[in-house]
Each structure stands twice: as C-alpha cells, then as structure tokens.
Amino acid sequence: MQHDAADEFFIALMAPFVEPIMTDLLAQQEAIADYRTEQQEMMMGGYCEQ
C-alpha cells in the first residue's frame, strides 16, 4: 500500500477523531468481557477460591 501526501494529510486530520472512538470501543469490549466473566462466576457459585 502506498501513501501519498493526500493520504498523510487525511490520516493526520482524522487521527484525533478516530483514536478516542477506538479507545471507547476497546473499553466497551473490555467492560462487556468483565461483565460476562462476573455473570459466569456468579452462576458457578461465587468466586473460585485460590
């Protein structure tokens, strides 16, 4: 893939908008994963003792 000046400009322009959205998506996925893990642990009778 080849970048020209227009691509560089577009990326520089979009980065401030795209990065927070990506961060939000990652945080959301993490929260969902945590929630699912908690649900599973509750179904299995609380936290597994270590």
CHARMM internal coordinates of N, CA and C (Angstrom, degrees):
IC EDIT
DIST 1 N 1 CA 1.4616
DIST 1 CA 1 C 1.5220
ANGL 1 N 1 CA 1 C 110.56
DIST 1 C 2 N 1.3124
ANGL 1 CA 1 C 2 N 115.74
DIHE 1 N 1 CA 1 C 2 N 138.01
DIST 2 N 2 CA 1.4547
ANGL 1 C 2 N 2 CA 120.17
DIHE 1 CA 1 C 2 N 2 CA -173.60
DIST 2 CA 2 C 1.5259
ANGL 2 N 2 CA 2 C 110.16
DIHE 1 C 2 N 2 CA 2 C -116.26
DIST 2 C 3 N 1.3174
ANGL 2 CA 2 C 3 N 115.93
DIHE 2 N 2 CA 2 C 3 N 129.93
DIST 3 N 3 CA 1.4637
ANGL 2 C 3 N 3 CA 121.01
DIHE 2 CA 2 C 3 N 3 CA 177.06
DIST 3 CA 3 C 1.5125
ANGL 3 N 3 CA 3 C 109.53
DIHE 2 C 3 N 3 CA 3 C -99.08
DIST 3 C 4 N 1.3343
ANGL 3 CA 3 C 4 N 116.18
DIHE 3 N 3 CA 3 C 4 N 132.59
DIST 4 N 4 CA 1.4641
ANGL 3 C 4 N 4 CA 117.83
DIHE 3 CA 3 C 4 N 4 CA 169.84
DIST 4 CA 4 C 1.5258
ANGL 4 N 4 CA 4 C 108.22
DIHE 3 C 4 N 4 CA 4 C -111.08
DIST 4 C 5 N 1.3122
ANGL 4 CA 4 C 5 N 116.40
DIHE 4 N 4 CA 4 C 5 N -176.18
DIST 5 N 5 CA 1.4659
ANGL 4 C 5 N 5 CA 120.61
DIHE 4 CA 4 C 5 N 5 CA -174.93
DIST 5 CA 5 C 1.5280
ANGL 5 N 5 CA 5 C 111.33
DIHE 4 C 5 N 5 CA 5 C -59.80
DIST 5 C 6 N 1.3174
ANGL 5 CA 5 C 6 N 117.24
DIHE 5 N 5 CA 5 C 6 N -37.39
DIST 6 N 6 CA 1.4686
ANGL 5 C 6 N 6 CA 120.64
DIHE 5 CA 5 C 6 N 6 CA -179.28
DIST 6 CA 6 C 1.5238
ANGL 6 N 6 CA 6 C 110.51
DIHE 5 C 6 N 6 CA 6 C -64.53
DIST 6 C 7 N 1.3313
ANGL 6 CA 6 C 7 N 117.49
DIHE 6 N 6 CA 6 C 7 N -40.97
DIST 7 N 7 CA 1.4645
ANGL 6 C 7 N 7 CA 121.38
DIHE 6 CA 6 C 7 N 7 CA 177.24
DIST 7 CA 7 C 1.5184
ANGL 7 N 7 CA 7 C 110.45
DIHE 6 C 7 N 7 CA 7 C -62.31
DIST 7 C 8 N 1.3310
ANGL 7 CA 7 C 8 N 115.82
DIHE 7 N 7 CA 7 C 8 N -46.62
DIST 8 N 8 CA 1.4630
ANGL 7 C 8 N 8 CA 120.73
DIHE 7 CA 7 C 8 N 8 CA 179.48
DIST 8 CA 8 C 1.5203
ANGL 8 N 8 CA 8 C 110.14
DIHE 7 C 8 N 8 CA 8 C -57.40
DIST 8 C 9 N 1.3185
ANGL 8 CA 8 C 9 N 116.04
DIHE 8 N 8 CA 8 C 9 N -44.37
DIST 9 N 9 CA 1.4606
ANGL 8 C 9 N 9 CA 120.84
DIHE 8 CA 8 C 9 N 9 CA -178.91
DIST 9 CA 9 C 1.5250
ANGL 9 N 9 CA 9 C 110.48
DIHE 8 C 9 N 9 CA 9 C -64.41
DIST 9 C 10 N 1.3370
ANGL 9 CA 9 C 10 N 115.66
DIHE 9 N 9 CA 9 C 10 N -44.14
DIST 10 N 10 CA 1.4635
ANGL 9 C 10 N 10 CA 120.84
DIHE 9 CA 9 C 10 N 10 CA -179.75
DIST 10 CA 10 C 1.5260
ANGL 10 N 10 CA 10 C 110.76
DIHE 9 C 10 N 10 CA 10 C -61.65
DIST 10 C 11 N 1.3257
ANGL 10 CA 10 C 11 N 116.05
DIHE 10 N 10 CA 10 C 11 N -44.67
DIST 11 N 11 CA 1.4724
ANGL 10 C 11 N 11 CA 120.83
DIHE 10 CA 10 C 11 N 11 CA 179.83
DIST 11 CA 11 C 1.5237
ANGL 11 N 11 CA 11 C 110.09
DIHE 10 C 11 N 11 CA 11 C -63.41
DIST 11 C 12 N 1.3431
ANGL 11 CA 11 C 12 N 116.50
DIHE 11 N 11 CA 11 C 12 N -44.53
DIST 12 N 12 CA 1.4589
ANGL 11 C 12 N 12 CA 120.33
DIHE 11 CA 11 C 12 N 12 CA 179.75
DIST 12 CA 12 C 1.5243
ANGL 12 N 12 CA 12 C 110.43
DIHE 11 C 12 N 12 CA 12 C -62.05
DIST 12 C 13 N 1.3272
ANGL 12 CA 12 C 13 N 115.93
DIHE 12 N 12 CA 12 C 13 N -35.94
DIST 13 N 13 CA 1.4589
ANGL 12 C 13 N 13 CA 121.48
DIHE 12 CA 12 C 13 N 13 CA -178.78
DIST 13 CA 13 C 1.5298
ANGL 13 N 13 CA 13 C 110.84
DIHE 12 C 13 N 13 CA 13 C -71.77
DIST 13 C 14 N 1.3342
ANGL 13 CA 13 C 14 N 116.90
DIHE 13 N 13 CA 13 C 14 N -40.40
DIST 14 N 14 CA 1.4639
ANGL 13 C 14 N 14 CA 121.45
DIHE 13 CA 13 C 14 N 14 CA -172.57
DIST 14 CA 14 C 1.5282
ANGL 14 N 14 CA 14 C 113.11
DIHE 13 C 14 N 14 CA 14 C -84.95
DIST 14 C 15 N 1.3222
ANGL 14 CA 14 C 15 N 118.04
DIHE 14 N 14 CA 14 C 15 N -26.42
DIST 15 N 15 CA 1.4637
ANGL 14 C 15 N 15 CA 121.40
DIHE 14 CA 14 C 15 N 15 CA -174.04
DIST 15 CA 15 C 1.5273
ANGL 15 N 15 CA 15 C 113.20
DIHE 14 C 15 N 15 CA 15 C -50.12
DIST 15 C 16 N 1.3414
ANGL 15 CA 15 C 16 N 119.27
DIHE 15 N 15 CA 15 C 16 N -46.48
DIST 16 N 16 CA 1.4723
ANGL 15 C 16 N 16 CA 118.58
DIHE 15 CA 15 C 16 N 16 CA -178.72
DIST 16 CA 16 C 1.5232
ANGL 16 N 16 CA 16 C 113.05
DIHE 15 C 16 N 16 CA 16 C -62.77
DIST 16 C 17 N 1.3412
ANGL 16 CA 16 C 17 N 117.31
DIHE 16 N 16 CA 16 C 17 N -25.67
DIST 17 N 17 CA 1.4614
ANGL 16 C 17 N 17 CA 120.19
DIHE 16 CA 16 C 17 N 17 CA 179.59
DIST 17 CA 17 C 1.5215
ANGL 17 N 17 CA 17 C 111.36
DIHE 16 C 17 N 17 CA 17 C -86.74
DIST 17 C 18 N 1.3246
ANGL 17 CA 17 C 18 N 115.85
DIHE 17 N 17 CA 17 C 18 N -38.96
DIST 18 N 18 CA 1.4638
ANGL 17 C 18 N 18 CA 120.65
DIHE 17 CA 17 C 18 N 18 CA -174.09
DIST 18 CA 18 C 1.5235
ANGL 18 N 18 CA 18 C 111.21
DIHE 17 C 18 N 18 CA 18 C -73.96
DIST 18 C 19 N 1.3271
ANGL 18 CA 18 C 19 N 117.90
DIHE 18 N 18 CA 18 C 19 N -41.65
DIST 19 N 19 CA 1.4613
ANGL 18 C 19 N 19 CA 120.65
DIHE 18 CA 18 C 19 N 19 CA -173.81
DIST 19 CA 19 C 1.5293
ANGL 19 N 19 CA 19 C 113.34
DIHE 18 C 19 N 19 CA 19 C -59.41
DIST 19 C 20 N 1.3480
ANGL 19 CA 19 C 20 N 119.49
DIHE 19 N 19 CA 19 C 20 N -46.89
DIST 20 N 20 CA 1.4764
ANGL 19 C 20 N 20 CA 118.10
DIHE 19 CA 19 C 20 N 20 CA 178.38
DIST 20 CA 20 C 1.5217
ANGL 20 N 20 CA 20 C 112.42
DIHE 19 C 20 N 20 CA 20 C -62.37
DIST 20 C 21 N 1.3361
ANGL 20 CA 20 C 21 N 116.64
DIHE 20 N 20 CA 20 C 21 N -35.24
DIST 21 N 21 CA 1.4689
ANGL 20 C 21 N 21 CA 120.12
DIHE 20 CA 20 C 21 N 21 CA 179.67
DIST 21 CA 21 C 1.5241
ANGL 21 N 21 CA 21 C 109.31
DIHE 20 C 21 N 21 CA 21 C -65.25
DIST 21 C 22 N 1.3328
ANGL 21 CA 21 C 22 N 117.06
DIHE 21 N 21 CA 21 C 22 N -45.16
DIST 22 N 22 CA 1.4608
ANGL 21 C 22 N 22 CA 120.97
DIHE 21 CA 21 C 22 N 22 CA 178.91
DIST 22 CA 22 C 1.5252
ANGL 22 N 22 CA 22 C 110.39
DIHE 21 C 22 N 22 CA 22 C -61.86
DIST 22 C 23 N 1.3293
ANGL 22 CA 22 C 23 N 115.95
DIHE 22 N 22 CA 22 C 23 N -41.58
DIST 23 N 23 CA 1.4616
ANGL 22 C 23 N 23 CA 120.11
DIHE 22 CA 22 C 23 N 23 CA 179.64
DIST 23 CA 23 C 1.5212
ANGL 23 N 23 CA 23 C 110.50
DIHE 22 C 23 N 23 CA 23 C -62.97
DIST 23 C 24 N 1.3373
ANGL 23 CA 23 C 24 N 116.24
DIHE 23 N 23 CA 23 C 24 N -42.24
DIST 24 N 24 CA 1.4691
ANGL 23 C 24 N 24 CA 120.91
DIHE 23 CA 23 C 24 N 24 CA 177.95
DIST 24 CA 24 C 1.5211
ANGL 24 N 24 CA 24 C 110.63
DIHE 23 C 24 N 24 CA 24 C -61.71
DIST 24 C 25 N 1.3281
ANGL 24 CA 24 C 25 N 116.96
DIHE 24 N 24 CA 24 C 25 N -43.44
DIST 25 N 25 CA 1.4572
ANGL 24 C 25 N 25 CA 120.52
DIHE 24 CA 24 C 25 N 25 CA -179.54
DIST 25 CA 25 C 1.5216
ANGL 25 N 25 CA 25 C 110.45
DIHE 24 C 25 N 25 CA 25 C -62.04
DIST 25 C 26 N 1.3211
ANGL 25 CA 25 C 26 N 116.60
DIHE 25 N 25 CA 25 C 26 N -44.28
DIST 26 N 26 CA 1.4644
ANGL 25 C 26 N 26 CA 120.23
DIHE 25 CA 25 C 26 N 26 CA 179.16
DIST 26 CA 26 C 1.5198
ANGL 26 N 26 CA 26 C 110.80
DIHE 25 C 26 N 26 CA 26 C -62.50
DIST 26 C 27 N 1.3260
ANGL 26 CA 26 C 27 N 116.22
DIHE 26 N 26 CA 26 C 27 N -44.30
DIST 27 N 27 CA 1.4599
ANGL 26 C 27 N 27 CA 120.37
DIHE 26 CA 26 C 27 N 27 CA 179.64
DIST 27 CA 27 C 1.5224
ANGL 27 N 27 CA 27 C 110.28
DIHE 26 C 27 N 27 CA 27 C -61.98
DIST 27 C 28 N 1.3418
ANGL 27 CA 27 C 28 N 116.26
DIHE 27 N 27 CA 27 C 28 N -39.39
DIST 28 N 28 CA 1.4585
ANGL 27 C 28 N 28 CA 121.30
DIHE 27 CA 27 C 28 N 28 CA 179.96
DIST 28 CA 28 C 1.5270
ANGL 28 N 28 CA 28 C 110.43
DIHE 27 C 28 N 28 CA 28 C -64.39
DIST 28 C 29 N 1.3301
ANGL 28 CA 28 C 29 N 116.02
DIHE 28 N 28 CA 28 C 29 N -45.51
DIST 29 N 29 CA 1.4669
ANGL 28 C 29 N 29 CA 120.09
DIHE 28 CA 28 C 29 N 29 CA 179.42
DIST 29 CA 29 C 1.5210
ANGL 29 N 29 CA 29 C 110.68
DIHE 28 C 29 N 29 CA 29 C -62.28
DIST 29 C 30 N 1.3338
ANGL 29 CA 29 C 30 N 116.54
DIHE 29 N 29 CA 29 C 30 N -39.37
DIST 30 N 30 CA 1.4576
ANGL 29 C 30 N 30 CA 120.42
DIHE 29 CA 29 C 30 N 30 CA 179.14
DIST 30 CA 30 C 1.5234
ANGL 30 N 30 CA 30 C 110.37
DIHE 29 C 30 N 30 CA 30 C -64.06
DIST 30 C 31 N 1.3301
ANGL 30 CA 30 C 31 N 115.94
DIHE 30 N 30 CA 30 C 31 N -43.22
DIST 31 N 31 CA 1.4634
ANGL 30 C 31 N 31 CA 120.43
DIHE 30 CA 30 C 31 N 31 CA -179.94
DIST 31 CA 31 C 1.5208
ANGL 31 N 31 CA 31 C 110.31
DIHE 30 C 31 N 31 CA 31 C -62.74
DIST 31 C 32 N 1.3292
ANGL 31 CA 31 C 32 N 116.77
DIHE 31 N 31 CA 31 C 32 N -41.14
DIST 32 N 32 CA 1.4688
ANGL 31 C 32 N 32 CA 120.65
DIHE 31 CA 31 C 32 N 32 CA 178.96
DIST 32 CA 32 C 1.5185
ANGL 32 N 32 CA 32 C 110.03
DIHE 31 C 32 N 32 CA 32 C -64.34
DIST 32 C 33 N 1.3404
ANGL 32 CA 32 C 33 N 116.87
DIHE 32 N 32 CA 32 C 33 N -42.89
DIST 33 N 33 CA 1.4643
ANGL 32 C 33 N 33 CA 120.65
DIHE 32 CA 32 C 33 N 33 CA 179.22
DIST 33 CA 33 C 1.5251
ANGL 33 N 33 CA 33 C 110.57
DIHE 32 C 33 N 33 CA 33 C -62.26
DIST 33 C 34 N 1.3468
ANGL 33 CA 33 C 34 N 116.37
DIHE 33 N 33 CA 33 C 34 N -43.66
DIST 34 N 34 CA 1.4648
ANGL 33 C 34 N 34 CA 120.27
DIHE 33 CA 33 C 34 N 34 CA 178.01
DIST 34 CA 34 C 1.5206
ANGL 34 N 34 CA 34 C 110.63
DIHE 33 C 34 N 34 CA 34 C -60.49
DIST 34 C 35 N 1.3238
ANGL 34 CA 34 C 35 N 116.61
DIHE 34 N 34 CA 34 C 35 N -43.79
DIST 35 N 35 CA 1.4584
ANGL 34 C 35 N 35 CA 121.57
DIHE 34 CA 34 C 35 N 35 CA -178.49
DIST 35 CA 35 C 1.5176
ANGL 35 N 35 CA 35 C 110.40
DIHE 34 C 35 N 35 CA 35 C -62.26
DIST 35 C 36 N 1.3292
ANGL 35 CA 35 C 36 N 116.36
DIHE 35 N 35 CA 35 C 36 N -44.50
DIST 36 N 36 CA 1.4660
ANGL 35 C 36 N 36 CA 120.35
DIHE 35 CA 35 C 36 N 36 CA 179.64
DIST 36 CA 36 C 1.5168
ANGL 36 N 36 CA 36 C 110.82
DIHE 35 C 36 N 36 CA 36 C -62.48
DIST 36 C 37 N 1.3301
ANGL 36 CA 36 C 37 N 116.06
DIHE 36 N 36 CA 36 C 37 N -42.23
DIST 37 N 37 CA 1.4698
ANGL 36 C 37 N 37 CA 120.17
DIHE 36 CA 36 C 37 N 37 CA 179.41
DIST 37 CA 37 C 1.5259
ANGL 37 N 37 CA 37 C 109.82
DIHE 36 C 37 N 37 CA 37 C -61.03
DIST 37 C 38 N 1.3435
ANGL 37 CA 37 C 38 N 116.43
DIHE 37 N 37 CA 37 C 38 N -43.56
DIST 38 N 38 CA 1.4627
ANGL 37 C 38 N 38 CA 120.07
DIHE 37 CA 37 C 38 N 38 CA 179.41
DIST 38 CA 38 C 1.5212
ANGL 38 N 38 CA 38 C 110.84
DIHE 37 C 38 N 38 CA 38 C -62.90
DIST 38 C 39 N 1.3316
ANGL 38 CA 38 C 39 N 116.64
DIHE 38 N 38 CA 38 C 39 N -42.13
DIST 39 N 39 CA 1.4651
ANGL 38 C 39 N 39 CA 120.24
DIHE 38 CA 38 C 39 N 39 CA 179.04
DIST 39 CA 39 C 1.5269
ANGL 39 N 39 CA 39 C 110.47
DIHE 38 C 39 N 39 CA 39 C -60.30
DIST 39 C 40 N 1.3310
ANGL 39 CA 39 C 40 N 116.36
DIHE 39 N 39 CA 39 C 40 N -44.25
DIST 40 N 40 CA 1.4586
ANGL 39 C 40 N 40 CA 120.29
DIHE 39 CA 39 C 40 N 40 CA -179.47
DIST 40 CA 40 C 1.5250
ANGL 40 N 40 CA 40 C 110.52
DIHE 39 C 40 N 40 CA 40 C -63.61
DIST 40 C 41 N 1.3375
ANGL 40 CA 40 C 41 N 116.94
DIHE 40 N 40 CA 40 C 41 N -41.96
DIST 41 N 41 CA 1.4536
ANGL 40 C 41 N 41 CA 120.17
DIHE 40 CA 40 C 41 N 41 CA -178.96
DIST 41 CA 41 C 1.5299
ANGL 41 N 41 CA 41 C 110.75
DIHE 40 C 41 N 41 CA 41 C -64.64
DIST 41 C 42 N 1.3456
ANGL 41 CA 41 C 42 N 116.09
DIHE 41 N 41 CA 41 C 42 N -38.53
DIST 42 N 42 CA 1.4478
ANGL 41 C 42 N 42 CA 119.28
DIHE 41 CA 41 C 42 N 42 CA 178.91
DIST 42 CA 42 C 1.5298
ANGL 42 N 42 CA 42 C 110.82
DIHE 41 C 42 N 42 CA 42 C -64.92
DIST 42 C 43 N 1.3413
ANGL 42 CA 42 C 43 N 116.75
DIHE 42 N 42 CA 42 C 43 N -39.16
DIST 43 N 43 CA 1.4556
ANGL 42 C 43 N 43 CA 120.51
DIHE 42 CA 42 C 43 N 43 CA 179.36
DIST 43 CA 43 C 1.5090
ANGL 43 N 43 CA 43 C 111.26
DIHE 42 C 43 N 43 CA 43 C -66.36
DIST 43 C 44 N 1.3247
ANGL 43 CA 43 C 44 N 116.87
DIHE 43 N 43 CA 43 C 44 N -30.67
DIST 44 N 44 CA 1.4623
ANGL 43 C 44 N 44 CA 121.31
DIHE 43 CA 43 C 44 N 44 CA -176.76
DIST 44 CA 44 C 1.5325
ANGL 44 N 44 CA 44 C 111.08
DIHE 43 C 44 N 44 CA 44 C -90.26
DIST 44 C 45 N 1.3372
ANGL 44 CA 44 C 45 N 116.39
DIHE 44 N 44 CA 44 C 45 N 12.51
DIST 45 N 45 CA 1.4544
ANGL 44 C 45 N 45 CA 119.07
DIHE 44 CA 44 C 45 N 45 CA 173.28
DIST 45 CA 45 C 1.5194
ANGL 45 N 45 CA 45 C 113.82
DIHE 44 C 45 N 45 CA 45 C 87.82
DIST 45 C 46 N 1.3275
ANGL 45 CA 45 C 46 N 116.94
DIHE 45 N 45 CA 45 C 46 N 47.94
DIST 46 N 46 CA 1.4516
ANGL 45 C 46 N 46 CA 119.84
DIHE 45 CA 45 C 46 N 46 CA 175.61
DIST 46 CA 46 C 1.5122
ANGL 46 N 46 CA 46 C 112.23
DIHE 45 C 46 N 46 CA 46 C 85.49
DIST 46 C 47 N 1.2968
ANGL 46 CA 46 C 47 N 114.41
DIHE 46 N 46 CA 46 C 47 N -173.04
DIST 47 N 47 CA 1.4637
ANGL 46 C 47 N 47 CA 119.27
DIHE 46 CA 46 C 47 N 47 CA -177.93
DIST 47 CA 47 C 1.5108
ANGL 47 N 47 CA 47 C 110.39
DIHE 46 C 47 N 47 CA 47 C -74.54
DIST 47 C 48 N 1.3122
ANGL 47 CA 47 C 48 N 115.78
DIHE 47 N 47 CA 47 C 48 N 143.19
DIST 48 N 48 CA 1.4678
ANGL 47 C 48 N 48 CA 120.93
DIHE 47 CA 47 C 48 N 48 CA 177.50
DIST 48 CA 48 C 1.5256
ANGL 48 N 48 CA 48 C 108.08
DIHE 47 C 48 N 48 CA 48 C -72.74
DIST 48 C 49 N 1.3014
ANGL 48 CA 48 C 49 N 116.00
DIHE 48 N 48 CA 48 C 49 N 128.34
DIST 49 N 49 CA 1.4622
ANGL 48 C 49 N 49 CA 119.39
DIHE 48 CA 48 C 49 N 49 CA 178.96
DIST 49 CA 49 C 1.5181
ANGL 49 N 49 CA 49 C 109.72
DIHE 48 C 49 N 49 CA 49 C -71.79
DIST 49 C 50 N 1.3382
ANGL 49 CA 49 C 50 N 115.97
DIHE 49 N 49 CA 49 C 50 N 140.01
DIST 50 N 50 CA 1.4606
ANGL 49 C 50 N 50 CA 118.87
DIHE 49 CA 49 C 50 N 50 CA -179.87
DIST 50 CA 50 C 1.5128
ANGL 50 N 50 CA 50 C 109.70
DIHE 49 C 50 N 50 CA 50 C -112.10
END
COOR INIT
IC SEED 1 N 1 CA 1 C
IC BUILD
